[in-house]
């Protein structure tokens, strides 16, 4: 099953929240602290703090120390792709092991595999989609992707 970890969920939630406070039309730009995000979205503070450290290490957010400290985006929301966030938290993304194993040395089915090429096409499509979507897209509230039925083309789904 393709599924994001809670850390990835929390990273995306936190970045979207920070971006909405920093760039939103209805708020005055300010730093956002971990406790505020955690309370607003019912996220465990300790886990969120670890996620924010990772995002800071990957230069997506910057930390501001002091009693009124917190986090700001280090780049504009449109310059942070969903893929960058997921890769920072999860590591390289791939739906199969062979996507990352370029010489296929770990594949026991290499000689008989008939799904590698189709799955690599699916992987590439997912990768392109995640790289094309940004935190800014998440802020806009509109659908990030639209999936259309292929019934009109005579394909029964």
C-alpha positions in Angstrom: 0.0 0.0 0.0 1.3 3.5 -0.8 1.0 5.4 2.4 2.7 8.4 3.9 4.1 8.1 7.5 2.7 10.3 10.3 6.0 12.3 10.1 5.3 13.2 6.5 1.7 14.1 7.3 2.9 16.3 10.1 5.6 17.9 8.0 3.1 18.9 5.3 0.6 20.1 7.9 3.3 22.2 9.6 4.6 23.7 6.4 1.2 24.6 5.2 0.4 26.2 8.5 3.6 28.2 8.7 3.1 29.3 5.1 -0.5 30.4 5.8 0.6 32.5 8.8 3.6 33.9 7.0 2.0 34.6 3.6 -1.7 34.4 4.2 -3.9 37.3 3.4 -5.8 37.2 6.7 -2.9 37.2 9.0 0.1 39.4 9.9 3.3 37.6 9.1 5.0 36.2 12.2 7.0 33.3 13.4 5.1 30.2 14.5 6.2 28.0 17.3 6.0 24.2 17.7 3.4 24.3 20.4 1.1 26.5 18.4 1.2 24.1 15.4 0.8 21.1 17.7 -2.2 22.5 19.5 -3.9 23.8 16.3 -3.6 20.4 14.6 -3.6 18.0 17.6 -0.1 16.7 16.9 2.3 15.4 19.6 4.7 18.2 20.4 7.8 16.0 20.7 7.2 14.3 17.3 6.5 17.6 15.7 9.7 19.1 17.1 11.7 16.3 15.5 9.9 16.8 12.2 10.6 20.6 12.3 14.3 19.9 13.0 14.5 17.8 9.9 12.8 20.5 7.8 15.2 23.0 9.2 18.2 20.8 8.4 16.9 20.6 4.8 16.6 24.4 4.7 12.8 24.5 4.2 12.2 26.4 7.4 14.5 28.6 9.5 14.5 28.7 13.3 14.3 31.9 15.3 15.4 31.6 18.9 14.2 33.5 21.9 11.0 33.8 24.0 9.0 34.8 20.9 10.9 32.5 18.6 9.6 29.9 16.3 9.8 29.1 12.6 9.5 30.8 9.3 9.7 29.3 5.8 13.2 29.6 4.4 11.9 29.8 0.9 8.7 31.0 -0.8 5.9 28.4 -0.6 6.0 27.8 -4.3 9.7 26.9 -4.1 9.1 24.0 -1.7 7.7 20.9 -3.6 5.8 18.1 -1.9 8.5 15.7 -3.2 11.2 17.7 -1.4 9.3 17.5 1.8 8.6 13.8 1.5 12.2 13.0 0.6 13.5 15.0 3.5 11.3 13.0 5.9 11.2 9.6 4.3 14.3 9.4 2.2 14.3 8.5 -1.5 10.7 7.8 -2.7 9.9 4.6 -4.6 7.1 2.2 -4.9 9.4 -0.7 -5.6 12.9 -1.6 -4.4 14.1 -1.9 -8.0 13.4 1.8 -8.6 16.5 2.6 -6.4 18.5 -0.5 -7.3 19.7 0.6 -10.7 21.8 -2.5 -11.4 18.9 -4.8 -10.0 21.4 -6.8 -7.9 18.8 -7.4 -5.1 16.0 -8.6 -7.4 15.4 -12.3 -7.3 12.9 -12.1 -10.1 15.0 -10.1 -12.6 15.0 -12.8 -15.3 11.2 -13.3 -15.0 10.0 -9.9 -14.0 7.2 -8.6 -16.2 6.1 -5.7 -14.0 9.3 -3.7 -13.6 8.7 -1.4 -16.6 5.0 -0.7 -15.9 5.7 0.0 -12.2 8.6 2.3 -13.1 6.2 4.3 -15.3 3.8 4.6 -12.4 6.7 5.6 -10.2 7.9 8.3 -12.6 4.3 9.7 -12.9 4.0 9.9 -9.1 7.4 11.5 -8.9 6.6 14.1 -11.6 3.3 14.9 -9.8 4.9 15.3 -6.4 7.7 17.5 -7.8 5.1 19.7 -9.6 3.0 20.3 -6.5 4.1 22.9 -3.9 3.3 24.1 -0.4 1.7 27.1 -2.2 -0.7 24.8 -4.0 -1.7 23.3 -0.6 -2.4 26.9 0.7 -4.8 27.7 -2.2 -7.3 25.1 -1.0 -8.2 24.1 -4.6 -7.7 20.5 -5.8 -4.1 19.7 -6.5 -5.0 17.1 -9.1 -8.1 16.3 -10.9 -8.7 12.7 -11.9 -11.0 12.3 -14.8 -12.8 9.1 -15.6 -11.8 7.4 -18.8 -15.4 6.0 -19.4 -15.9 8.4 -22.3 -13.1 6.7 -24.1 -14.8 3.3 -23.8 -12.8 2.1 -20.9 -14.8 0.6 -18.1 -13.3 1.3 -14.7 
